[in-house]
């Protein structure tokens, strides 16, 4: 198995964590407000 460059691994972890945080934020907002449009505007960008 080829060794993964540590810099690439760090970038992948950071990007994956960012998207996981966004998804969890959206789901948490949706559970509280039950308004997908408002939550999308708050958590998207």
N, C-alpha and C positions, 0 to 999 in steps of 0.2 A: 504494500500500500504506500502510495506517495505521501510524503510529509507535507502538511499544510503550512503555508507561510504564517507565522504568528501575527503579522500585521493584518492579513486578510481575515484571520480568525477573529481578531478583536473587532474589526469593522463589521463582520457578519453578526457578532453577538450584540453590538451596539444597535445596529439597524433592526435586528429581530426584537430586541428589548423595547425599542422605541415603538414599533408597531404593536407589540403586545400591550404596552402601556396605553396606547390610543384605543385599542379594542376594549380593554378593561374599563377605561374611563367612559367610553360610549355606553357599554352595557350597564355600568353602575348608574349613569345618568338616566338611561332608559327605564331601569327598574324603578327609580324614584319618581320621574316625571311622566313616564308613559307617553312621551311625545318625541317621536323619532326625528322630526325636522329640527326642533329646538336643540336636541342633543347633538345632532350632526353638525349644526352651526357652532356649537360650543366646543366640540372636541376635534373637529376636522382640521382646521388651521386657524 
